[in-house]
Amino acid sequence: MPRYCLLGHVDPNRLDEYREVHRAVWPELLEALSDAGWRNYSLFLRDDGLLTGYAEADDLAASQERVACTQVNARWQAAMAELFQSERAPMKPGRSSRRSSTSKINYGVRGRIRSRH
């Protein structure tokens, strides 16, 4: 089973809002992800806003394409867009990255997304 890592960056000033929204992911979005072939999807959010996603799919590109065509995904992406940083300045040379803790966002996707194969 192919496994994938996805990265993003949530606006550090909006972390609490991001976590709150993900406590109640829309059931129709979870169904669309499952129908598109996403399995075992988990998100991990660091306190500096780094978002790491883990997913399993037979073909992630095809699964992403299928879910991208759904109306529920378009609504979800529009609602979430303002919580993400669109650009992030690169780290300056010689500057070390600071360590920060990582917290798992558990919103039931792992338990709800199941393979239909």
Buried (B, 14 or more C-beta within 10 A) or exposed (E): EEEBEEEBBBBBEBBEEBBEBBEEBBEBBBBBBBBBBBBBBBBEBBEBBBBBBBBBBEEBEEBBEBBEEBEBBEEBEEEBEEBBBEEEEEEEEEEEEEEEEEEEBEBEBEEBBEEEE
